[in-house]
Amino acid sequence: MTKKSDTKYIFVTGGVLSSLGKGIASASIATLLKNVGFKVSILKADPYINVDPGTMSPLEHGEVFVTDDGAETDLDLGHYERFLDENLSQKNNFTTGKVYSSVIEKERRGDYLGETIQVIPHIVGEIVNRIKKAGEGNDILLVEIGGTVGDIEGLPFLEAIRALRIEVGRKNAMNIHLTLVPYIKVAGELKTKPTQHSVGELRRIGITPDMIVCRCEIPLTNELKYKIAASCGVDRNCVIESSDSRSIYQVPLLFLKQDILIPISDMLDLGKLTPDMSNWDMLVKRVIAPKDEVSIALVGKYIDLKESYKSLTEAIIHAGANLDTRVNIKWCDSEKIQKENVDELFRDIDGILIPGGFGTRGIEGKIISIEYARKNKIPFLGICLGMQLSIIEFCRNVLNIKDANSSEFDENTKEPVIYLIDNFIDTCGKKQIRTHKSPLGGTMRLGGYDCNVVSGSLLSKIYNGAKKIRERHRHRYEANPKYKDQLEKAGFMVCGESNSLIEAIELKKHPFFLGVQFHPEFTSRLTKPNPAILGYIKAASDHHHAK
């Protein structure tokens, strides 16, 4: 007899190869279900053995997404939050590393009473328990299994969802398999054989998919859909096309157009499902065919790996959609920026943006860019490291503190206008500052923090007069409050603080010059753009029209 479940589960697996868009497909289905009225959440289970992506290189993993409760997670959680407009937490992402660490810790404590620890039942049981915990309080939980069917490290995760489906019963869980239907250009046709092999591998380990989502470059014919349905053992209306789109935000609408909710409702006994996607549809149309256009320069050192700035580029799209404006990003390698070429690079630009980052590479190019924005009245937004560098630039070139630097770049600097948060805690005694210890050593601020906003400031204006805001952080270095009076006397105003920590600065007598220690991109949504980024894009648009 199966156990009744209060939460219904939709398991999403992938086949043939990775990076097909399981995260976008999962987020799209979740968005449709949320807009019906269900309480929906998503979990990403990553088979890699790292405990989390926090210590992984951006070149290896792309962006590290930070939740409000301070978890360093897979970038897919960013997609989930942006689509669902929900704050997720550390329970919405776990890895093989976390699973094994937890099981070993329990074994050392004696929780298993001396049992021999094995993949089944202990590792699989830990995975099942984490899935259940993520589902608590929700009507529906989507569970995305990272990697590809056939990966050796993913086998315990697949066994866990197989076992959980049996436990909760067929009306409380379903399996969706996303696979590739490649287009062979020389043959001029789409091929279904990789999908058939992928489903065969899934069946071999005991999981039969209820729905196939087909990633493809060009639309599938009805004949091909019927062929896939017959060969993979699913109903014809359970073969869903996910062809290349001009925007990822089109995907929920494309799924809805194919009546994806009808078979989902039938399998999970959800009744008639009619989501209200009118506002979403309006914003997507603005993403694809906006009325206006603006150009900004994004100055960074990972410009060849744009996934490192995924949340930021998506946040810019959100702001543009809400302003009915296409934002063209000019990617500028900070290592190649010099005083001799800066004018040529930024001559036709409507805004300059310096994102977060770490390390000394490319720093001087970023400082040159900030000076150009300050002197030429170009709208500027500095995020995390970008804010810190704007303070260094101002101290060097306006306050004439030539040795102004960050202890990150020179630990022996005589003028540490930016220093480790440990120094702030030691000198100011702010023990109430919530911090995390990095696995690599050192103290970090991770997750959401409240920020007090100065009334009448630019920051206050773009946050609609809010006296307190909450944004997310991921950094070890802070602006040194010792220099606050000097900065403010020269017109560089501290407009946001948290327990005496400098959270935001702005330059008076400038159309828009804002630096924020937090990462505003982490809280931006298509339906609710972040105010700091929205205000910046609005300023860039005003600059464009004033030319």
C-alpha positions in Angstrom: 0.0 0.0 0.0 1.4 3.4 -1.0 1.7 6.3 1.5 -0.4 9.4 0.9 1.8 12.5 0.2 0.8 16.1 1.0 3.3 17.2 -1.7 3.3 16.1 -5.3 6.6 15.6 -7.0 7.7 16.2 -10.6 11.2 14.7 -11.3 13.2 16.2 -14.2 16.1 14.2 -15.7 18.3 14.9 -18.7 19.7 12.7 -21.4 22.2 12.6 -24.3 24.3 15.6 -23.1 24.3 18.3 -20.5 23.4 22.0 -20.8 20.2 21.3 -22.7 18.1 23.5 -20.4 16.7 21.3 -17.6 16.8 24.3 -15.3 14.8 26.5 -17.7 12.3 23.7 -18.4 11.8 23.0 -14.7 11.4 26.7 -13.9 9.0 27.1 -16.8 6.7 24.3 -15.6 6.9 25.6 -12.1 5.9 29.1 -13.3 2.9 27.8 -15.0 1.8 25.8 -12.0 2.4 28.8 -9.7 0.2 31.0 -11.9 -2.6 28.5 -11.6 -2.5 29.1 -7.8 -0.4 26.3 -6.4 2.4 26.7 -3.9 5.4 25.5 -5.9 9.0 25.1 -5.2 12.1 23.6 -7.0 15.1 21.6 -5.9 18.3 21.1 -7.7 20.2 17.9 -6.8 23.8 18.1 -8.2 25.7 14.8 -8.4 29.2 16.4 -8.3 31.2 15.7 -5.2 32.0 19.3 -4.3 30.1 20.3 -1.2 28.9 23.4 -3.0 30.1 25.7 -5.8 31.5 28.3 -3.4 35.2 27.3 -4.0 34.8 26.4 -7.7 36.3 28.7 -10.3 33.9 30.7 -12.5 35.7 29.1 -15.5 34.7 25.7 -14.1 31.1 26.3 -12.9 30.0 29.8 -14.0 28.3 32.0 -11.5 27.8 31.1 -7.9 24.2 32.1 -6.9 23.7 33.2 -3.3 20.4 32.7 -1.5 19.1 35.0 1.2 20.1 32.5 4.0 23.7 32.6 2.7 23.9 29.3 0.7 26.3 29.3 -2.2 24.4 27.3 -4.8 24.2 26.3 -8.4 23.3 29.0 -10.9 20.1 27.2 -11.8 18.7 28.4 -8.5 19.0 31.9 -9.9 16.7 30.8 -12.8 14.3 29.3 -10.4 14.0 32.5 -8.3 13.8 34.7 -11.4 11.0 32.7 -12.9 9.0 31.9 -9.7 9.6 35.3 -7.9 10.3 33.3 -4.7 13.2 33.4 -2.3 14.7 29.9 -2.1 17.1 28.6 0.5 19.9 26.1 1.2 17.4 23.3 1.3 16.7 23.9 -2.4 20.2 22.7 -3.6 22.4 19.9 -2.5 25.3 17.9 -3.9 26.8 14.5 -3.5 29.4 16.2 -1.3 26.8 17.4 1.1 25.0 14.0 1.1 28.2 12.0 1.9 29.4 14.6 4.5 26.1 14.3 6.3 26.0 10.5 6.3 29.6 10.3 7.5 28.9 12.8 10.2 25.9 10.8 11.4 28.0 7.6 11.3 30.7 9.2 13.4 28.1 10.3 16.0 26.8 6.7 16.2 23.4 7.6 14.7 23.4 4.3 12.7 24.2 2.2 15.8 27.2 0.6 14.2 25.6 -0.5 10.9 27.7 -0.9 7.8 27.2 2.3 5.8 26.2 1.6 2.2 24.8 3.5 -0.8 21.5 1.7 -0.3 19.9 2.4 2.1 22.0 5.2 3.7 23.1 7.4 0.9 19.9 7.0 -1.1 17.9 7.5 2.1 19.7 10.8 2.8 18.8 12.0 -0.7 15.2 11.0 -0.3 15.0 12.8 3.1 16.5 16.0 1.6 13.9 15.9 -1.3 11.1 15.5 1.2 12.4 18.4 3.4 12.5 20.7 0.3 8.9 19.7 -0.5 7.5 20.4 3.0 4.7 23.1 2.9 4.4 23.0 -0.9 1.7 21.6 -3.1 4.2 20.7 -5.8 8.0 20.3 -5.8 9.9 20.0 -9.0 13.2 18.1 -8.6 15.9 18.6 -11.2 18.6 16.0 -11.2 21.8 17.5 -12.5 24.0 15.8 -15.1 22.9 13.2 -17.7 21.4 9.8 -17.4 24.3 7.3 -17.5 26.7 9.4 -15.4 28.1 7.1 -12.7 27.9 9.8 -10.0 24.2 10.3 -10.7 23.0 6.7 -10.0 22.2 7.2 -6.3 20.0 10.3 -7.2 18.1 8.3 -9.8 17.6 5.4 -7.4 16.3 7.9 -4.8 13.6 9.4 -7.1 12.7 5.9 -8.3 12.2 4.8 -4.7 10.4 8.0 -3.7 7.9 7.6 -6.5 7.0 4.1 -5.3 6.6 5.4 -1.7 4.3 8.3 -2.5 2.2 6.6 -5.2 1.7 7.2 -8.9 -0.8 10.0 -8.5 1.7 12.0 -6.4 4.8 11.9 -8.6 5.7 11.9 -12.3 8.9 11.7 -14.3 9.8 14.2 -17.1 12.8 13.4 -19.2 14.5 16.2 -21.3 16.6 15.0 -24.2 18.1 16.2 -27.4 16.7 15.7 -30.9 19.6 16.9 -33.0 19.3 18.4 -36.5 21.8 16.9 -38.9 22.4 19.7 -41.3 24.0 17.6 -44.1 21.1 15.2 -44.0 18.5 17.9 -43.6 16.6 16.1 -40.9 16.1 15.7 -37.1 17.2 12.4 -35.5 15.3 10.7 -32.7 17.7 7.8 -32.1 19.6 9.7 -29.3 16.3 10.2 -27.5 15.4 6.5 -27.8 18.8 5.4 -26.4 18.5 7.9 -23.5 15.1 6.7 -22.5 16.4 3.1 -22.9 19.1 3.9 -20.4 16.6 5.4 -18.0 14.4 2.4 -18.2 17.3 0.1 -17.6 17.7 1.6 -14.1 14.0 1.3 -13.3 12.6 4.7 -14.3 10.0 5.0 -17.0 9.4 8.6 -18.2 5.9 10.0 -18.3 6.7 12.9 -20.5 9.5 13.7 -23.0 10.7 17.3 -23.5 12.6 17.5 -26.7 15.3 20.2 -27.1 15.7 20.9 -30.8 17.0 23.6 -33.2 13.9 23.5 -35.4 10.3 22.6 -34.7 9.3 18.9 -34.6 6.8 17.6 -37.1 3.7 15.7 -35.8 5.2 12.6 -37.5 8.4 12.8 -35.4 6.4 13.5 -32.2 4.3 10.3 -32.8 7.5 8.4 -33.5 9.1 9.5 -30.2 5.9 8.7 -28.3 5.7 5.2 -29.8 9.3 4.4 -29.3 9.5 5.8 -25.8 6.2 4.5 -24.5 4.5 7.9 -23.7 1.2 9.3 -24.8 1.3 11.5 -27.9 0.4 14.7 -25.9 3.3 13.9 -23.6 6.0 14.8 -26.2 6.7 18.4 -25.7 8.9 20.5 -28.0 11.4 22.9 -26.6 12.9 24.5 -29.7 15.5 27.4 -29.6 13.8 30.6 -28.5 14.7 34.3 -28.7 14.4 34.5 -24.9 14.3 31.9 -22.1 11.2 33.7 -20.8 9.3 32.5 -23.9 9.6 28.9 -22.8 6.7 28.8 -20.3 4.5 30.3 -23.0 5.7 27.8 -25.6 4.9 25.0 -23.2 1.5 26.4 -22.4 0.7 26.7 -26.1 1.4 22.9 -26.4 -1.1 22.2 -23.5 1.7 20.8 -21.3 -0.5 21.2 -18.2 -3.2 18.8 -19.5 -1.1 15.6 -19.1 0.5 16.9 -15.9 -2.9 17.4 -14.4 -4.1 14.0 -15.6 -1.1 12.2 -14.0 -1.1 14.2 -10.7 -4.9 14.5 -10.4 -4.8 18.3 -10.3 -8.1 19.2 -12.0 -8.5 21.9 -14.6 -5.4 24.2 -14.8 -5.7 27.7 -16.3 -2.7 29.9 -15.5 -2.9 33.6 -15.9 0.2 34.5 -17.9 -1.0 37.8 -19.3 1.5 40.0 -17.5 4.3 37.5 -18.3 3.3 37.6 -22.0 3.4 41.4 -22.1 6.9 41.5 -20.6 8.2 38.8 -22.9 7.0 40.8 -25.9 8.9 43.8 -24.6 12.1 41.6 -24.3 11.7 40.4 -27.9 10.5 43.6 -29.6 11.0 46.7 -27.3 10.3 50.2 -28.4 13.5 51.8 -27.2 17.2 50.9 -27.2 20.3 51.7 -25.0 23.9 50.6 -24.8 26.0 50.0 -21.7 29.6 48.8 -21.2 30.1 45.9 -18.8 33.7 46.0 -17.7 34.9 42.7 -16.4 37.6 40.0 -16.7 35.4 37.0 -17.4 33.9 38.4 -20.6 34.7 35.2 -22.6 32.6 33.3 -20.0 29.4 35.2 -19.8 27.8 32.6 -17.5 29.9 34.1 -14.7 27.6 37.2 -14.9 24.4 35.3 -15.5 22.3 36.9 -12.8 23.5 40.3 -13.8 22.7 40.0 -17.5 19.3 38.6 -16.7 18.7 41.5 -14.2 19.5 43.9 -17.1 17.0 42.1 -19.3 14.4 42.4 -16.5 15.0 46.2 -16.2 14.9 46.6 -20.0 11.6 44.7 -20.3 10.0 46.8 -17.6 11.2 50.0 -19.4 10.3 48.6 -22.9 14.0 49.0 -23.8 16.5 46.7 -25.3 19.8 46.9 -23.4 22.8 46.2 -25.7 25.8 45.1 -23.6 29.2 46.0 -24.9 31.6 43.5 -23.2 34.9 45.2 -22.3 37.9 43.2 -21.1 39.3 45.3 -18.3 42.8 44.0 -19.0 42.8 45.8 -22.3 41.5 49.2 -21.1 44.1 51.9 -20.9 43.9 55.7 -20.7 44.9 55.9 -24.4 41.9 53.9 -25.7 39.2 54.5 -23.0 37.6 57.4 -25.0 37.3 55.3 -28.1 35.8 52.4 -26.1 33.2 54.4 -24.3 32.4 57.2 -26.9 29.0 55.9 -27.8 28.1 54.2 -24.5 25.2 55.3 -22.4 26.3 53.7 -19.1 29.3 51.9 -17.5 28.9 49.0 -15.2 31.6 47.3 -13.0 30.4 44.0 -11.7 31.6 42.0 -8.7 34.8 39.9 -8.8 38.1 39.2 -7.0 41.8 39.2 -7.6 44.2 41.8 -9.0 43.8 41.0 -12.7 42.3 43.8 -14.7 41.9 46.2 -11.7 43.6 49.2 -13.3 41.4 49.0 -16.4 38.3 49.1 -14.2 39.6 52.1 -12.3 40.3 53.9 -15.5 36.7 53.1 -16.6 35.3 54.5 -13.3 37.3 57.7 -13.7 35.9 58.1 -17.2 32.3 57.7 -16.0 32.9 60.1 -13.2 34.5 62.9 -15.3 32.2 62.5 -18.3 28.9 62.3 -16.4 28.1 58.9 -17.8 25.7 56.8 -15.6 27.7 54.4 -13.5 26.8 51.4 -11.4 29.5 49.6 -9.3 28.6 46.3 -7.7 30.6 44.9 -4.8 34.2 45.1 -6.2 32.9 47.8 -8.5 31.9 50.0 -5.5 35.2 49.4 -3.8 37.1 50.4 -6.9 35.0 53.6 -7.2 36.1 54.6 -3.7 39.8 53.8 -4.5 39.5 55.9 -7.7 38.0 58.8 -5.9 40.5 58.7 -3.1 43.4 58.6 -5.6 42.2 61.2 -8.1 40.1 63.6 -6.0 41.3 63.3 -2.5 44.9 63.0 -3.7 45.5 59.9 -1.5 47.9 58.4 -4.1 48.5 55.2 -2.1 44.8 54.5 -1.7 44.3 50.8 -2.3 42.6 47.6 -1.1 44.4 45.2 1.2 43.2 42.5 -1.2 45.6 43.9 -3.8 48.3 45.1 -1.4 48.1 43.7 2.1 50.8 46.2 3.2 49.2 49.3 1.7 49.6 52.4 3.8 46.1 53.7 2.9 43.7 50.7 3.1 40.5 52.4 2.0 39.2 48.8 1.5 40.1 46.2 4.0 39.1 42.8 5.4 35.9 42.6 7.4 38.0 41.0 10.2 39.7 44.4 10.5 36.3 46.1 10.9 35.2 43.7 13.5 38.5 44.1 15.4 38.6 47.9 15.4 34.8 48.6 15.7 33.9 45.8 17.9 30.8 45.0 15.8 30.4 41.4 17.0 26.7 41.5 16.0 27.7 41.4 12.3 26.6 38.0 10.9 29.5 36.4 9.1 30.5 33.0 7.6 33.8 31.2 7.6 35.0 30.4 4.1 36.2 26.8 3.5 39.4 28.5 2.2 39.8 30.5 5.4 38.8 34.0 6.2 35.5 35.7 7.1 32.8 36.4 4.6 29.5 38.1 4.5 27.1 35.8 2.7 23.3 36.1 2.1 20.8 38.8 2.9 21.5 41.8 5.1 19.4 44.9 5.9 20.7 48.2 4.8 19.6 51.6 6.2 19.0 54.2 3.5 19.8 57.9 3.8 16.6 59.9 3.2 16.7 62.1 0.2 19.6 60.2 -1.5 19.6 58.7 -5.0 19.5 55.3 -3.4 16.3 56.3 -1.5 14.8 57.6 -4.7 15.3 54.5 -6.8 14.0 52.3 -3.9 10.8 54.5 -3.8 11.7 56.2 -0.5 12.4 53.1 1.5 14.2 53.7 4.7 15.5 50.1 4.9 16.2 47.6 2.1 17.4 44.0 2.1 19.9 42.7 -0.4 22.4 39.8 -0.7 26.2 39.8 -0.3 29.1 37.6 -1.1 32.5 39.2 -0.2 35.3 39.4 2.4 36.4 43.0 1.9 34.7 46.2 3.2 35.0 49.9 2.7 37.0 51.4 5.6 34.8 53.8 7.6 37.9 55.7 8.6 37.7 57.6 5.2 34.0 58.3 5.4 34.3 62.0 6.5 36.9 62.8 3.8 34.8 61.2 1.1 31.6 63.0 2.1 33.3 66.4 2.5 34.4 66.0 -1.2 30.9 65.1 -2.4 31.1 61.3 -2.2 28.1 60.4 0.0 27.6 57.3 2.0 23.9 56.6 1.3 23.5 53.2 2.8 24.9 51.5 5.9 24.5 48.3 7.9 25.8 48.4 11.5 28.3 51.1 10.5 29.4 49.1 7.4 29.3 51.1 4.2 26.8 49.5 1.9 26.3 52.1 -0.8 27.9 55.3 -2.0 26.8 57.9 -4.5 28.4 60.9 -6.1 26.7 64.2 -5.8 26.5 66.5 -8.9 26.4 63.5 -11.2 23.4 62.3 -13.2 23.7 58.7 -11.8 26.8 57.4 -10.0 26.1 54.6 -7.5 28.2 52.0 -5.9 26.7 49.2 -3.8 28.5 46.6 -1.7 25.6 44.1 -2.2 24.7 42.2 -5.3 21.3 43.6 -6.5 21.2 41.1 -9.4 20.5 38.2 -7.0 17.0 39.6 -6.2 15.9 40.7 -9.6 12.9 39.0 -11.3 11.3 39.5 -14.7 8.1 40.6 -13.0 9.9 42.6 -10.3 13.2 44.1 -11.5 15.7 45.1 -8.8 15.4 48.9 -8.1 19.1 49.6 -8.3 19.5 48.0 -11.7 16.2 49.5 -13.0 17.3 52.9 -11.9 20.6 52.5 -13.6 19.1 51.4 -16.9 16.6 54.3 -16.7 19.5 56.7 -16.2 21.3 55.2 -19.2 18.2 55.6 -21.2 17.9 59.3 -20.2 21.5 59.8 -21.1 20.9 58.2 -24.5 18.0 60.5 -25.3 19.8 63.6 -24.0 22.6 63.3 -26.6 
